[in-house]
Amino acid sequence: MPAITFSHAERTNPTRLAYNLPPMRYHKLDLNLLTALKALLTERNVTRAGESVHVTQSAMSGILARLRDYFGDPLIVQVGRKMELTPLAESLVEPVNDVLLRIDATIATRPEFNPLTTRRHFSVVASDYSINVRWISSSIRKVKIRPCNPAP
């Protein structure tokens, strides 16, 4: 996905844009490369891997170069007319898939909200008109309404 930029923000402070922040790193590995690595390990083809993560073949070649530099291994090599994974790349297939699956599961997990059992308190600020005309219904009458104490 291309970076989204705003010309005024670029002129004033290009490093502060949300889409142009430095990459997230863990032990000097850009974590954004994990999805590209998974695509490369799965597709075994730079062009198709680039298509699967929505980057050009040229960008995926650059990503592969960065991954090769990080791991100190070619990861994918041409054997005849096919691309084959190196032994290191073969050993990375399952762990990379597992890590990305765990990240997806963690992000997808949302705390459940049950209004019948919640112990949270909510305040609704509204004008008299809103309360008297818009909100009074059979369902709102069941809510325990407590007036707020305005400051003297």
N, C-alpha and C positions, 0 to 999 in steps of 0.2 A: 504494500500500500504506500503510495507516495506521501511524503511529508506534507502536511498542511501548513502553509505559512501565510503570514500577513505582512504586507510590505512595510507598513509603519512600524510594526513590532520588530521586523528584521533590522530596520535602520536604527532603532533605539536600543535594543538589547537582544540580539539573536539567540543568545544562549538560554534565555528565560522562557522561550516558547515551550508549551507543553509537549508538542510533537517533535521538538528538536533537542530534547534533553539528552545528556550523555547516556550510553547504554548501561543497563543494570548488569553488574558483574558479580560473579561468585568464583573465587579463586582464579581471577583474571579471565574467566570465560564469560563472554557476552551471552546472557541468558536468552536473549532474543534469537540466538542462533539455534536453540534447541529444536524449534519447529522446523527450521530449514534442514537441520541434521536428520531429523526423523524422515522428512520427505526424501532426502538424498539416499538414506539407507533403505527406504521402501521402494522408491522408483528405480534406483541405480542408473539414473539418467539425469543429467544436469538440466536439460530443457524441460522435461516433464516435472521434475522436482520444483523448478521455478514456477511453472504453471500452477502447481498444486498450492503453493504459498503466495501466489499472485505477485511474483517478481519476474523480471526479464531473465533471459538466459545469461546475459552478461552479469547481472547482479548476483545470480546464483553462483556463477563461476567465482566471483569475488568472495562470496560467503564460503564456498568450498576452500578457497585459498586461505581464508582466515581460520577455518576449522583444521586444515592441514597443518598450518603453522602452530596452532594451539596444541594439537595432539602429537605433532612431530611424526605424522604418518600420512601417506597419501589417501587413505580411507577408501577411495574408489580408483581402480586402475583399469585401463583398457586391456582386455585379453582377446585378441582377434578382433571381431567386430562388436563385441559386447563389453560392457563395463561390469567389473566384478568387485565385490567388497574385499578389503584386506582382512586378515585375521582379527586385527583390532576393531575394525568396523563391524565385523560379524559379532564380536563380543559386546558391542555397544547397542545392538538392535533392541534387545529385550530391556535393558536398564533405561534407555532413552524413552521407549514406549511406556514403561512403568511410571517414570517420573512425570511425563506429560499427562498420563491418565490420572495420576494423583493430584496434579495441579488442577486439571479440569474438574475432578470430583470436589476438591476443596472450594473452588470458585462457585460451583453450582449449588453447594450446600447453603441453604438459606434457613435461618431460624424460623420455626413455626410460630405464628401468631394466632392465638385463640382469644377472642375478645371476652369470652365467658370466664376464662380462668386467669386472665392477665392481672397483675398487681400494679401495673403502671397507671399513673394518673394523667389525664389529658385535660387541657384547658382549651376551651373554645371561646374566642373573643369575637363578638358579633354585635351589631347595632340592635337596638330594640326592634326596629322594623324587621330585620332579618329573623329574629327569634319569634316575634309575634306573627308575622305573615308567612314567612318561608319555611320555618323549621318545625312549627307546631303540627304534629301529626301523631297518629297512634304510636308510631315507633319512637318518637322523641320523648313522648310522655313517660316512657319506661325508663329513661335515663335519669339518674339522680342529679338534679341541677342544684348547684350551690352558688349563690352570688359571691362574687369576689369582693374583697374589702378594699375600696379605693383609699389611697393615701389621703390623710387629712390636709 
